[in-house]
Structure formats: structure tokens, C-alpha cells
């Protein structure tokens, strides 16, 4: 029933977002509907109006591959949205309560720890943070200091006020991460931990409620983010998302900066500061003093190792 409801909601949103002009239909004057009508979708997809109506009403949930392809063409879905449509139209991989746990291999822990010049972290199911290196924790937040259930990237972005300080373009980042969570939900609708997370975010975040019900999906592959750290200042970060072969639903994120840029210098400074904080006394006064010392010193032109 959950899968039928999600498929129905996604189809309705796609229909509402597809204009007649985009679908090759010349709209008549006085048309009140911005998107397509059900009968127009049915005609363009080559199915009966009754059949498509049952899909949108959640009374049928297993369209054929041909129908999926046709609907993808009608709605002009990108690769991520089409994959999401396929997921919603297929049986779940796991039954409720049977989603297996995740562990990061020791070799991967060692690899990201060795990346002292680049923030790196591994994201698992539900956007859970499974592992992170020192620089990633300095740039974002120290996941190791959070309770296990709170080590989740979506939860941090939506509920932690610190995330709004890190991301000047917070609304764009937050909407994208909700779209990423939507992709996972399409593949694993009966994941009890996912349902718990969605329930919590729905209650605590009005923005999440809006974006979640929008049914937009987003796949993170690579891109650019503007970030601000309270110690070193603004940075333009490039990220790459690498699926780990042999580790289902685990993605390695690596952050880099352009050599010679102020962002590159600031990231190197952050690496120095993070290393110092790791071995310095934990009092606030000591941290403030050490940060100030680093800010006034000249950067060594040699790469930080």
C-alpha cells in the first residue's frame, strides 16, 4: 500500500510539472490547468485513461517496462527521476524490519584517514554517516560526538542550526539532500529506520514537510558547494561522490578545492587547525587562542602533510 501511494503521488507531481508545450500539445485558450490532464498523459503514453487513472489513484502499482518508458518520455524525466519511477513500480528488495546493518571495511577507514588534505566521509543508507576523517569533521560537524541515531547527514542539515552557518545557500543544499533521501525511500519504502527519520523530520522541520511532499528526487554525483567555517572563513568546495564497489549503498564523498585559490589556502589552514585541536587542551580558551595563532600566521607554500 505504501508503494502504491508513493507511485501515485510521484505521478501526480510529474503530471502537474509537465506543461502542454513541453509535451508537444498546443493548449487551447482558457485552459485552467497548468500541467497535463490525465487523458493527455494517457494518450501520449499509449494507455487507456482508466489504466492511468488507476495508477494515479493507487489502485494499480505494477506498470510494465513499456509503460514506465512511455511515462518517462511524456514527463521528460532525467536519469535519477526515471530510476525512482522504476523503483516505485517494482517490489521492495527488503521486507519491513529486514534491512541489514552496514559496516565500513577497515581498509576504507584507513584510506579516508590518510586523506589529510581533503575532507572525506562515507554515507550509507538513509544518508547515515558511516565514517569520516578529521578534516571532514572539522568542516561539517564531529559525528563521533553525536549519539549513533543522530549521525545522519539529512538530519544534521535540517535540524542543526550549525548547518545553516556552514552553508550560505542552505535552502538549496537542504532541498537536494531531501531529494536524495527520496531516492533511497523509493528503493526501501519499508525500512523502519527510514520511516522513523522521516517522521521526526516531518514533525520538526516545516521545510522538510514541503520538500518531502514535493516528490523531487536528486542524485549526488559531483558538484560545487559554497561553505563557511567560523575559523577560516568562506570556501568553494568541489565534491565527488564515488559508489564503493562491493559495499552496497555506501558512497565515498571527497571534497577538494582549486589549487592556488583562497579556498585552497583556507582548507589547508583548517587542516592545520583541526590537527592542533586534536592534540590541544579541550578548554574553550585554549581553542580560541590556537585558532587565532593560526589565523595570523603565514601559510607555508608547501602542501600540508
Residue pairs with C-beta under 8 A, 6 or more apart in sequence:
1 58
2 189
2 190
3 61
3 88
3 91
3 92
3 189
4 58
4 59
4 60
4 61
5 58
6 88
6 185
6 186
6 189
7 55
7 58
7 61
7 85
7 88
7 89
8 55
8 56
8 57
8 58
9 213
9 215
10 84
10 85
10 88
10 215
11 55
11 56
11 71
12 56
13 214
13 215
13 216
14 71
14 75
14 77
14 81
14 215
15 35
15 36
15 38
15 41
15 56
15 75
16 34
16 35
17 35
17 75
18 35
18 36
18 74
18 75
18 76
19 34
19 35
19 36
20 26
20 27
20 31
20 36
20 40
21 27
22 76
23 36
23 40
23 44
23 74
23 76
24 44
25 36
25 40
36 44
36 74
38 49
38 52
38 53
38 56
39 49
41 52
41 71
41 74
42 48
42 49
42 51
42 52
42 53
44 70
44 73
44 74
45 52
45 67
45 70
45 71
45 73
45 74
46 70
47 67
47 70
51 60
54 60
55 61
55 63
61 88
61 89
62 89
62 90
63 71
63 89
68 82
68 85
68 86
68 89
71 77
71 85
72 81
72 82
72 85
75 81
77 85
79 219
80 183
80 217
80 218
80 219
81 217
83 183
83 219
84 182
84 183
84 186
84 217
87 183
87 186
87 187
88 186
92 187
92 188
92 189
92 190
93 187
93 188
94 100
94 188
94 190
94 191
95 190
96 190
96 191
96 192
97 190
97 192
99 125
99 188
99 190
99 191
99 192
99 193
102 124
102 125
102 128
102 130
102 249
102 250
103 130
104 122
104 130
104 131
104 247
104 250
105 247
108 122
108 131
108 244
108 247
108 252
109 131
112 120
112 121
112 122
112 131
112 132
112 133
112 136
112 252
113 133
113 134
115 133
115 135
115 254
116 133
116 134
116 135
116 271
116 275
116 304
116 305
117 135
117 267
117 268
117 271
117 303
117 304
117 305
118 135
118 254
118 255
118 256
119 133
119 135
119 136
119 138
119 139
119 140
119 237
119 254
119 255
119 267
120 132
120 133
120 135
120 136
120 252
120 253
120 254
120 255
121 129
121 131
121 132
121 133
121 136
121 140
121 143
121 252
121 253
122 129
122 130
122 131
122 132
122 244
122 250
122 251
122 252
122 253
123 129
123 130
123 153
123 250
123 251
123 253
124 130
124 249
124 250
124 251
125 184
125 188
125 191
125 193
125 194
125 249
126 152
126 154
126 181
126 184
126 191
126 193
126 194
126 197
127 152
127 153
127 154
127 177
127 180
127 181
127 184
128 151
128 152
128 153
129 143
129 151
129 152
129 153
130 250
132 140
132 143
132 144
134 274
134 275
134 278
135 267
135 270
135 271
135 274
136 255
137 143
137 144
137 274
138 229
138 270
138 271
138 273
138 274
138 277
139 166
139 227
139 229
139 255
139 270
140 156
140 166
141 156
141 160
141 162
141 163
143 151
150 156
152 197
153 177
154 177
154 178
154 180
154 181
154 197
154 201
155 197
155 200
155 201
156 163
157 163
157 167
157 170
157 173
157 174
157 177
158 174
158 177
158 178
158 201
158 204
158 205
158 207
158 208
159 201
159 204
159 205
163 170
163 174
164 170
165 228
165 230
166 227
166 228
166 229
167 173
167 174
167 225
167 226
167 227
167 228
168 226
168 227
168 228
168 234
169 225
169 226
171 207
173 225
174 207
174 208
174 211
175 207
175 211
175 216
175 218
176 218
176 220
177 218
178 208
178 211
178 212
178 216
178 218
179 211
179 216
179 217
179 218
180 217
180 218
180 219
180 220
181 194
181 197
181 198
182 212
182 215
182 216
182 217
182 218
183 217
183 218
183 219
184 191
184 194
184 249
185 191
185 194
185 198
186 217
188 194
198 212
201 208
201 212
202 208
202 209
202 212
220 239
220 241
220 251
220 253
221 240
221 241
222 238
222 239
222 240
222 241
223 238
223 239
224 236
224 237
224 238
224 239
225 236
225 237
225 239
226 234
226 235
226 236
226 237
227 234
227 235
227 236
227 237
228 234
228 235
229 235
229 266
229 270
231 269
231 270
231 273
231 291
231 294
231 295
232 266
232 267
232 269
232 270
232 273
232 295
233 266
234 262
234 263
234 266
235 257
235 262
235 263
235 266
235 267
236 257
236 258
236 261
236 263
237 255
237 256
237 257
237 263
237 267
238 255
238 256
238 257
238 258
239 253
239 254
239 255
239 256
240 253
240 254
240 256
241 251
241 252
241 253
242 251
242 252
242 253
242 254
243 250
243 251
243 252
244 250
244 251
244 252
255 267
257 263
257 264
257 266
257 267
258 264
265 299
268 299
268 303
268 304
269 294
269 295
269 299
271 304
272 294
272 304
273 290
273 291
273 294
276 290
276 294
277 287
277 290
280 286
280 287
280 290
